[in-house]
Amino acid sequence: MKVEFHAHFLKETRELLLQSKKAKNFLAKFQKDIESCRDLTEVYEKGYHIEPLTGQKPYCKVKYPPFRLIIWIEKPDTIHISEFVLRDSQTYGKKNRKKRK
Amino acid sequence: MPHTLTADNTSLRKIYHKIGEQTRGIVTNRHITRDSGIKKDLEKINSILPNALLIRDVLKYKLARHDTPSVEVLIEILLSAKSNLYMLASLPVDYNLYDTYEEIVTILKTYIEKSFHFDLSLDPKELITLAKNWDEEEAQLDQETIKKLDGWGPEEKASITSEQFWAAINEG
């Protein structure tokens, strides 16, 4: 399958990718994994959960915590990446440890 | 046994199959009922069965929909698997159900720590609250994304190739 990026995505994600090596590595791996798949079934088999984003067909959400991706499946052989978020899960533990003291 | 996991649903499928095998095993394993000396133990095992079946059904439902369970569900499964493990540890019966729960706990702990970075030493109530917060934030992010996508015009939707994208990122 082919991977493309929405133009707006570059602007929104540049800062995250420059700051977080983890995020950059994940996005590169995601792209590589998608490109090695023939169809969406193979993508799912690789462990990526693809769920429709309510009311926003053909936009879908890829759940791979702590990462979150929004993709647009225009044609069966192409995925457009629209949004990429690294959820700040570290703060959950930190907040709670403080609370306990 | 140590598990090397990626944060994917293979581990969840594995748990589902394990619970399925073991709970079927208990129901059909008649030799246990023939030994009156372990009747009390059997009662204890039976008391955790609905719990195990519930976990199995939740995972079955979620996986059938190609859906990931919410973090709250995952934490609940971990907590009940942990409590089942403690209970089974006190039973004299030689039964591999203990191994199953030990495996479930290990897999889920690894998955949750790796994916959500939760501090699993917190008390159960706090963990459930953390999980609920995570799920609520996820729903909120969905709403924000939907709002954003609604406002996108052709300019935002225009695509660039992956080569163009990475070249722009690497240029800084």
Interface residues (C-beta under 8 A of the other chain):
Chain A: V3 E4 F5 H6 A7 H8 F9 L10 R14 L17 L18 K24 A28 Q31 Y44 K46 G47 Y48 H49 I50 E51 L53 T54 G55 Q56 Y59 K61 K63 Y64 P65 P66 R68 I70 H80 S82 E83 V85 R87 S89 Q90 Y92 G93 N96 R97 K99 R100
Chain B: T6 A7 D8 N9 T10 H66 D67 T68 V71 S115 F116 H117 F118 D119 L122 E126 L130 N133 W134 E137 E138 L141 D142 T145 I146 K148 L149 W152 E155 E156 K157 A158 S159 I160 T161 S162 Q164 F165 W166 A168 I169 G172
